[in-house]
């Protein structure tokens, strides 16, 4: 796949990381194969996860094509960029086309990234997983590699102001690959989530304590932070969904 935009974007991102004085905790990147199709399953805690999730494959020289919501492709600025990077547009109302594209990419030997939670977790713990990741990996016959990000939520996430101040630590932890068969997608998805939950716990524990003191809004309630519990986060998500539906209905009423 020809990449014109991706290489300079990577260089620019690394310069930005340096300018922001960011420190990186990278672990397990050797689990990403240097060639052949591979699907990376990444937790979703902030709006910049696309940028940092790709770092999991950077040591192996791979460029990750992320599956991302259609709204990013419809935007006047991010749309052309997403297409130039060969990311995959996901229409939540009809995911068949995105599934087909992902399979084409994987069978052509590309690295594809997917967020099994589908949306950002306000609690910063793992939400329930969709079965798409294991189904895609099984059908394409490629390894499924779990990836955990931590620290990205401190820059840009739901319900909090942006904070690109200097000196943050970003953790990227990569786990051993799974090889889903597709025989039982629900059970394999449960296994994937359990593996990633254990990785997330390890990542939070090994993160610099000085950067996540008790009560921090970016720290899960289960770890002494003030982030919403998973139950509270679910309620907030439901409220947001209702508000969006109401806005769409109002807009349609105005146009009719």
C-alpha positions in Angstrom: 0.0 0.0 0.0 1.5 3.3 -1.1 2.0 5.8 1.8 2.7 9.5 1.1 1.2 11.1 4.2 1.9 8.5 6.8 5.8 8.8 7.0 5.8 12.6 7.5 2.9 12.3 10.0 5.0 9.8 12.1 8.0 12.2 12.0 5.8 15.1 13.0 4.2 13.1 15.8 7.6 12.1 17.3 8.7 15.7 17.2 5.5 16.7 19.0 6.1 14.0 21.6 9.6 15.5 22.2 8.3 19.0 22.3 5.7 17.9 24.9 8.4 16.3 27.0 6.6 13.0 27.0 8.1 9.9 28.5 7.2 6.5 27.2 6.8 3.2 29.0 6.9 0.6 26.1 6.6 -3.1 26.8 6.0 -6.1 24.7 6.3 -4.5 21.3 8.2 -7.6 20.1 4.8 -9.3 20.0 3.8 -7.4 16.8 5.0 -9.4 13.9 7.3 -7.6 11.4 5.3 -8.9 8.4 2.0 -10.4 7.5 -1.5 -9.4 8.5 -2.1 -8.6 12.2 -5.0 -7.2 14.1 -4.3 -4.9 17.1 -7.0 -4.7 19.7 -6.6 -1.4 21.6 -8.4 -0.1 24.7 -10.1 3.3 24.2 -9.6 6.0 26.8 -9.0 9.2 24.8 -9.4 11.0 21.5 -5.6 10.7 20.7 -5.5 6.9 21.0 -5.2 6.5 17.2 -1.8 8.3 17.4 -0.4 6.5 20.4 -1.9 3.1 19.6 0.2 3.0 16.4 3.3 3.1 18.5 2.8 -0.5 19.4 3.7 -1.4 15.9 6.3 1.3 15.3 9.4 -0.7 16.6 8.5 -3.5 14.0 8.3 -0.9 11.2 4.6 -1.3 10.7 1.9 1.3 10.0 -1.4 0.7 11.6 -4.7 1.2 9.7 -7.3 2.0 12.4 -11.0 1.3 12.1 -12.6 4.6 13.0 -16.1 6.1 13.1 -17.6 7.6 10.0 -17.8 11.1 11.6 -14.1 11.5 11.4 -14.1 10.8 7.7 -17.0 13.2 7.2 -15.1 16.1 8.9 -13.6 18.7 6.5 -10.2 18.5 8.1 -9.8 15.0 9.6 -11.6 13.3 6.7 -8.9 13.8 4.0 -6.2 13.0 6.6 -7.9 9.7 7.6 -8.3 8.6 4.0 -4.7 9.5 3.2 -3.5 7.3 6.0 -5.7 4.5 4.7 -7.7 4.2 7.9 -11.0 2.3 7.7 -14.3 4.1 7.9 -16.9 2.4 10.2 -20.6 3.2 9.7 -22.1 2.0 13.0 -25.5 1.7 11.2 -24.0 -0.8 8.7 -20.6 -2.2 9.5 -20.5 -4.7 6.7 -18.4 -2.5 4.4 -15.8 -1.7 7.1 -15.6 -5.5 7.8 -14.9 -6.2 4.2 -12.2 -3.5 4.0 -10.5 -4.7 7.2 -10.4 -8.3 5.8 -9.0 -7.1 2.5 -6.2 -5.2 4.4 -5.4 -8.1 6.6 -5.3 -10.6 3.8 -2.9 -8.2 1.9 -0.6 -8.3 4.9 -1.5 -5.0 6.6 -1.6 -4.2 10.3 -5.1 -3.1 11.3 -6.1 -1.5 14.6 -9.5 -1.9 16.2 -11.1 -0.6 19.5 -13.2 -3.6 20.8 -15.1 -1.2 23.2 -16.2 0.8 20.1 -16.4 4.1 22.2 -14.2 5.9 24.8 -14.5 4.5 28.3 -15.3 7.4 30.8 -14.4 5.1 33.7 -11.0 4.3 32.1 -11.7 0.7 32.9 -12.6 -1.7 30.1 -16.2 -1.5 28.8 -17.9 -4.5 27.4 -16.3 -5.7 24.1 -17.9 -6.3 20.8 -17.1 -9.6 19.1 -15.9 -8.0 15.9 -12.2 -8.2 16.8 -12.1 -12.0 17.2 -14.4 -12.5 14.3 -12.3 -10.4 11.9 -9.0 -12.1 13.1 -10.5 -15.5 12.7 -11.9 -14.9 9.2 -8.6 -13.3 8.0 -6.5 -16.0 9.7 -4.3 -13.5 11.4 -3.0 -13.1 15.0 -4.9 -10.8 17.3 -2.6 -8.7 19.5 -3.9 -7.0 22.6 -2.6 -3.4 23.3 -3.2 -1.3 26.4 -2.7 2.5 26.5 -2.5 4.6 29.6 -1.9 8.3 30.0 -3.5 9.4 26.8 -6.7 10.2 28.6 -4.9 12.9 30.5 -4.5 14.9 27.2 -7.9 14.7 25.6 -11.0 12.6 26.5 -14.7 12.9 27.1 -15.9 15.4 29.6 -12.6 17.1 30.4 -10.7 20.0 29.0 -7.7 19.4 26.7 -4.4 19.4 28.5 -1.2 19.2 26.4 1.1 20.4 29.1 4.6 19.0 29.2 6.0 16.0 31.0 3.3 13.3 30.9 4.2 9.6 30.8 2.5 7.5 28.1 2.4 3.8 28.7 2.0 1.3 25.8 1.8 -2.4 26.8 1.6 -5.1 24.1 0.5 -8.6 25.0 1.1 -12.0 23.4 -1.0 -12.7 20.4 -4.2 -14.7 20.4 -5.2 -16.9 17.4 -9.0 -16.9 17.3 -10.7 -19.7 15.5 -14.2 -18.1 15.3 -15.7 -21.3 16.7 -17.0 -19.4 19.7 -16.7 -15.6 19.3 -18.3 -14.9 22.6 -15.9 -17.0 24.6 -12.9 -15.8 22.6 -14.0 -12.2 23.2 -14.3 -12.9 26.9 -10.7 -14.2 26.9 -9.5 -11.2 25.0 -11.1 -8.8 27.5 -9.8 -10.8 30.5 -6.2 -10.6 29.1 -6.5 -6.9 28.4 -8.1 -6.3 31.9 -5.0 -7.9 33.5 -2.7 -5.9 31.3 -4.5 -2.7 32.2 -4.1 -3.5 35.9 -0.4 -4.1 35.5 0.0 -0.9 33.5 -1.8 1.3 36.1 0.3 -0.2 38.9 3.6 0.4 37.1 2.7 4.0 36.0 4.6 6.7 38.0 2.7 7.2 41.3 3.6 10.9 41.3 1.5 11.3 38.1 -1.6 9.7 39.4 -2.1 10.7 43.0 -5.3 9.5 44.8 -8.3 11.4 43.7 -7.0 12.1 40.2 -9.8 12.4 37.7 -7.9 10.3 35.2 -7.6 7.4 37.6 -10.4 4.7 37.9 -12.5 4.8 41.1 -11.3 1.2 41.8 -7.7 2.6 42.1 -8.6 5.5 44.3 -9.3 8.0 41.5 -12.4 10.2 41.0 -13.3 8.9 37.5 -16.9 7.6 37.2 -17.4 4.0 38.1 -18.3 1.7 35.2 -22.0 1.9 36.2 -21.9 5.7 36.4 -20.1 5.9 33.1 -22.8 3.7 31.5 -25.4 6.1 32.7 -23.5 9.1 31.3 -23.2 7.4 28.0 -26.9 6.7 27.9 -27.6 10.3 28.6 -25.3 11.4 25.9 -26.9 9.0 23.4 -30.4 10.4 24.2 -29.2 14.0 23.8 -27.6 13.2 20.4 -30.8 11.5 19.3 -32.9 14.5 20.3 -30.6 16.9 18.5 -30.8 14.8 15.3 -34.6 14.7 15.6 -34.7 18.5 16.0 -32.5 19.0 13.0 -34.6 16.7 10.8 -37.7 18.6 12.0 -36.1 21.9 11.0 -35.1 20.6 7.5 -38.6 19.2 6.8 
